[in-house]
Amino acid sequence: MEEYQQIIQLIALSMGVAWASGINLYAALLTLGIAGATGNIDLPPGLQVLSNPMVIGAAGLMYGVEFFADKIPGVDTGWDMIHTFVRVPAAVLLAAGSVGDISTAAAVTSGILGGGIALGTHSIKAGSRVLINTSPEPFSNWTASILEDIAVVGGLWMALNQPLLFIALLIIFILLMIWLLPKLWRGIKTIFNKLKAFFQKTPPPKDIHLLEK
């Protein structure tokens, strides 16, 4: 029974850190690092480096940068595009590191699954921000950014303290993600098509009225 609980906890932690990294990598690193350094959680051997003061400081610095960049319309989308190449690879390493002391096969499997989950959460975050940026007011960005940060901290807390509940909610999230991603993609395509049509419009010649006469 104890071995079963340990397996559930490892699955929840590895997939939880991958899920959170796809939303806000630096918030996830900072949360795990501080929790490990203060003794609130026992990080697996592969993640114990996160509690190093240098790592915590770097994660805190980058979280501060993202905290402001994530709340500026347009800048947040550019930030998300760049972090496609940061969040997903980092999620693979973190998910693999969560179970790396078990076996190489477990680490590779966890990395593959974690990368897929992180890519999904990152795509939903980035895609929803593109749609939100069509709103003229900035409050939608601020609200979305703050809720994302809360979700990262809350999700990691649940993965560590209520692993079965987290896994159940993660399965529901994956099903919703499969349903939502095509709709987000269609919405983004519609926005870009409208922008393309707008910029391709050519103004009428200045002497059009003379030609009509």
C-alpha positions, -999 to 999 in steps of 0.1 A, spaced: 0 0 0 28 24 9 46 16 -24 13 23 -43 10 57 -26 46 66 -35 39 57 -72 8 79 -71 28 108 -55 56 105 -81 31 105 -110 13 135 -96 45 154 -90 61 147 -124 30 155 -143 21 184 -120 54 201 -125 51 196 -163 16 210 -164 26 240 -143 57 246 -164 36 250 -195 18 278 -179 45 296 -159 79 278 -157 95 303 -134 66 303 -109 68 265 -108 105 265 -102 102 292 -75 74 273 -57 92 240 -57 125 256 -48 112 276 -18 91 246 -6 121 223 -8 145 248 8 122 255 38 116 218 44 79 219 35 84 191 9 110 165 2 120 169 -34 131 138 -53 169 136 -59 165 148 -94 148 180 -83 168 188 -52 189 213 -71 158 235 -73 162 243 -36 197 257 -42 197 295 -33 213 303 -67 185 285 -86 158 301 -64 173 335 -71 175 330 -108 139 316 -109 127 346 -88 144 371 -111 129 356 -142 95 353 -125 97 390 -118 104 397 -155 76 375 -166 52 390 -140 53 423 -158 58 411 -194 28 388 -190 5 417 -183 12 439 -213 -10 431 -244 12 421 -273 43 417 -252 27 386 -235 22 370 -269 58 376 -279 70 363 -246 49 331 -250 63 326 -285 98 327 -273 90 305 -243 77 277 -266 114 268 -268 119 271 -230 89 258 -212 85 225 -230 121 213 -229 123 224 -192 91 205 -185 107 174 -200 137 177 -178 117 184 -147 93 155 -153 122 131 -160 140 144 -129 110 137 -107 113 99 -113 149 96 -125 160 77 -94 136 48 -102 149 38 -136 160 53 -170 129 39 -186 107 57 -161 126 89 -166 122 88 -204 85 79 -202 79 107 -177 98 131 -199 77 122 -230 44 125 -212 54 156 -193 66 173 -225 32 166 -242 13 180 -212 35 211 -211 30 217 -248 -7 214 -243 -9 238 -214 15 262 -231 -6 262 -263 -38 269 -244 -21 298 -225 -6 313 -256 -37 308 -278 -60 323 -252 -38 353 -248 -40 360 -286 -78 361 -283 -77 381 -251 -54 407 -268 -82 416 -292 -99 433 -262 -90 470 -261 -87 471 -223 -57 457 -204 -76 443 -174 -83 410 -192 -46 403 -195 -40 412 -158 -68 390 -146 -56 361 -168 -20 364 -157 -29 365 -120 -52 335 -123 -25 316 -141 -1 322 -113 -26 311 -87 -33 280 -108 4 271 -109 9 274 -71 -25 258 -63 -19 230 -88 15 221 -74 2 222 -39 -26 198 -49 -1 175 -67 20 173 -35 -8 170 -10 -37 155 -28 -21 135 -56 -51 113 -65 -74 144 -68 -48 161 -89 -45 131 -113 -83 130 -116 -84 167 -124 -55 164 -148 -73 137 -168 -103 160 -170 -80 189 -181 -65 168 -208 -99 159 -222 -109 196 -221 -76 205 -238 -83 181 -267 -117 197 -271 -105 233 -267 -73 235 -288 -90 232 -322 -114 259 -313 -86 282 -301 -67 275 -334 -98 284 -354 -102 316 -335 -66 326 -340 -68 318 -377 -99 341 -379 -80 369 -362 -50 366 -385 -72 363 -416 -89 396 -406 -56 413 -400 -43 400 -434 -74 413 -452 -71 447 -434 -35 452 -444 -40 440 -480 -67 466 -487 -54 492 -511 -67 528 -509 -86 540 -540 -66 563 -564 -68 600 -556 -82 608 -591 -110 582 -590 -136 609 -589 -121 626 -620 -122 592 -638 -158 588 -629 -166 622 -644 
